[in-house]
Amino acid sequence: MTSPAPVSVSIDPVDLAQALIRRPSVTPADAGAMDILQRQLEALGFDCRRMRFGEIENLYARRGTDRPNLCFAGHTDVVPVGDDAAWTQGPFEAEIQDGVLYGRGAVDMKSAIAAFVAAVAALPETPGSISFLITGDEEGVAEDGTVRVVEALAAEGEIIDHCIVGEPTSASLLGDMVKIGRRGSINAWITVEGRQGHVAYPHRAANPIPVLVDILSRLQGRVLDDGYTGFQPSNLEVTTIDVGNTATNVIPAAARARVNIRFNPAHRGKDLQAWIEGECAAAAQGFDGKAEVLCKISGEAFLTEPGPFTDVIVAAVEEATGRVPELSTTGGTSDARFIRSLCPVVEFGLVGSTMHQVDERVPVQEVRELALAYQALIRRYFAAFA
């Protein structure tokens, strides 16, 4: 007896988005969001694997065994709501008012997950495989989420041929922008330790502040680059300076600062780290104290070169929205920085103007249009690569 042929299933992406939003999955909490998604995917014929690392719930789901394997990546975790009372609608009630869906995660990015599930449901058969890589740690420290799943999949020999990340990349109108790359990011915590003393007797103290000022001056005095093809210039920003001195007649014992560099592919994180460490050491020469720096590279710069994969996405977006998207590398980091070690990756999703804000919201029509764009993307992808 043969199994019945797959049939198209109608899933309303707005209904699914509401179900996900009603789970208050503020990082690292999952609150049942992953369970909702897993049940829906299993009903569509996906083999689902829960991959828990630390406190974080992750999910890798795949339908099919053949190549190519087109993966959709996203996150069910959300940022805190801020002032709950300032919301027009409850942040986890997923209410629709005047055709607009309100709730934390409506834009970033539970609606995009729902839209891709709806697109897959409408296309029960594909020549290759479709997979989902969903994490609960994108908005947090990102140590037990996508990066760990990617490492595990690579160790197992799992092959993902191309990936689309559902981050809210559109700038003003749905489909006006997709991201084909991102700048890298490095944070540096700088601490200069001296010796506390009376301001009238500086020879009995070692003031850490001039050394810290010198370090920051050295770092800010360098023009990192003038840009890179497809990327804006790299920039270094001082994000905090802290001495904690409440007295007017005391030389403090320590001074601290933090800097962040967003860098394009002209640099590698380890090279920038070595430069920062070198400038700290140079500024501390002859100082009767010490200067220390701790660097954390949260992601390297990457670029998915325009070509057949980006052509598929551009054509799908134009088909669904009538807009030809700009191929951009602007914005902050995303989990694409981890996935790019497995395969080419491009990001496309909703308009991001209200993400992380009070009253995060999206017109329900745009959620449905996004599902149509993803459906066109899936069809065009397998026509081009299968």
GIQUI-V408247 format. One line per field, one symbol per residue. ss: DSSP state (H for helix, E for strand, C for the rest). phi: phi as a letter, one per 30 degrees, with the letter a starting at -180 (. if undefined). burial: + if it has 24 or more other ideal C-beta (glycine too) atoms within 12 Angstrom, else -. Layout:
ss: ???
phi: ???
burial: ???
//
This chain:
ss: CCCCCCCCCCCCHHHHHHHHHCCCCECCCCCCHHHHHHHHHHHCCCEEEECCECCECCEEEEECCCCCEEEEEEECCECCCCCHHHCCCCCCCCCEECCEEECCCCCCCHHHHHHHHHHHHCCCCCCCEEEEEEECCCCCCCCCCHHHHHHHHHHHCCCCCEEEECCCCECCCCCCEEECEECEEEEEEEEEECECEEHHHHHHCECHHHHHHHHHHHHHCCCCCCCECCECCCEEEEEEEECCCCCCCEECCEEEEEEEEEECCCCCHHHHHHHHHHHHHHHCCCCCCEEEEEEEEEECCEECCCCHHHHHHHHHHHHHHCCCCEEECCCCCCCHHHHCCCCEEEECCCECCCCCCCCCEEEHHHHHHHHHHHHHHHHHHHHHHC
phi: .dddddbdccbdddddedddddcdddecdchidddeddeddddcjddcbdbcbhdccbbbbbcjbdcdcccccabcdbdedideddddbedbchdcbhibccldjecbbdddddddedddddbdbbdcbbbbbcbcbddcdhcccedddeddddddidccdbbccdddcddbbejdabccabddbbcbccbccbbdadddbddcbbdddedddddddddddcddacjbeibdddbcbdcabbciccccbbdddbbbbbbbccbcddbceddddddddddddddddiddabbbbccbcclcdabcdeledddddeddddddciccddcbbdjddbdedddddcadbbcaaddcdcdicdieaaddddddddddddddddedddddcd
burial: ----------+++++++++++++++++++++-++-+++-++--+++-++-+-+--+++++++++---++++++++++++-+-----+-+-++-+++---+++++++++++++++++++++++++-+-+++++++++++++-+++++++++--+----+-+++++++++++---+++++++++++++++++++++-+--------++++++++-+++-++----+-----+++-+++-+----+-------+++++++++++++++++-+--++-+++-++--++--+-+++++-++++++++++----+++++++++-+++-+-++++++++++++++++-++++++++++++++++-++++++-+++++++++++++++++-++-
//
